[in-house]
Amino acid sequence: MFDYLIVGAGFAGSVLAERLANDGKKILLVDKRPHIAGNAYDSYNDAGLLVHDYGPHIFHTNSKEVFDYLSQFTQWRTYEHRVLASVDGQLVPMPINLDTVNRLYNMNLKPAELEGYFASLAEPKEIIRTSEDVVVSKVGRELYEKFFRGYTRKQWGLDPSELDASVTARVPIRSNRDDRYFTDTYQAMPLHGYTRLFQRMLAHPNISILLKTDYRSLVDSIPFRKMIYTGPIDAFFDYQFGKLPYRSLEFRHEILDRERFQSVGTINYPQDQPFTRVTEFKFLTGQRHQNTSIVYEIPRASGDPYYPVPRKENNELYHKYQQLAAALPHVLFTGRLATYKYYNMDQVVSQSLAAYRKLSKTAQEEPAMA
């Protein structure tokens, strides 16, 4: 008898597996993919370069709890991610900052002058409803068109005017020269990669792992007391109300016979190219190698679910599934796909640690699954 059947071996499921196993619970961790670590999975390609199979995963957090927890399973390599945007034939810092504006328009503004410049371009909105409203109200329409509209339309298949304000609100606008993509207190990469981190996290005798396995094939044959489900919530309920919309990605990996391809970890392409960004992994990993490896990200309407589409009607559909989930006291729905929300990695870890604390308090009171 397993205490928990955990569906999904990404951050959400694996953190809960590790915590509960340390409490003496017996865990069966199941994933339909042939590997652990979910979308954070990394591996060595044919040239011996460490790459992120599902696109770049850059760890950053302001949570000491999350950083300290993960530090049990990895050493870290300090890394501050930098991004350039290819705009009008130039490579300029992204998020937009002082250098972005000065290079793009051949100006010599000082930090104290930039906020006034943005204000002169801004189109104030009384109520911010959409992603377009967020950007246009801060920096005006021209910068919105150059940096945000094309990228967003490629990424989401929708115009920013059709998307919730949360999409572009994630990207800051800076009046200084800080060219770091993130400003979190802790910015680092697992020294030996994410897969190694997960291997150490899950190396507990109370954790059994089944890969290339559909959890549905086990429900009637393997006894367990409670399920933790981290997959798509609509799939759990057989799409009873219809499918929740997601955006997917196609990853085109290339090995190049040169030491470097670009000057920073990621370059965004918000204009005419079919791909949204190109990442060079050696910046992220710090690996020294005579060759280099890059990945092009091309948004797709179908494929593996990566990004919940933040629109009012989609949230309303999710809430229908959420009501069904609330009626199942022996199944905990957690993680990106099960809660239909876009979370950074640290947010998923934090959510799982909080879920563990709640489970550990109530475990003795919960009846066994029939």
Summary of the structure (lengths in Angstrom):
residues: 370
radius of gyration: 22.0
end to end distance: 12.3
largest distance: 70.8
contacts: 1174
relative contact order: 0.21
helix: 36%
strand: 22%
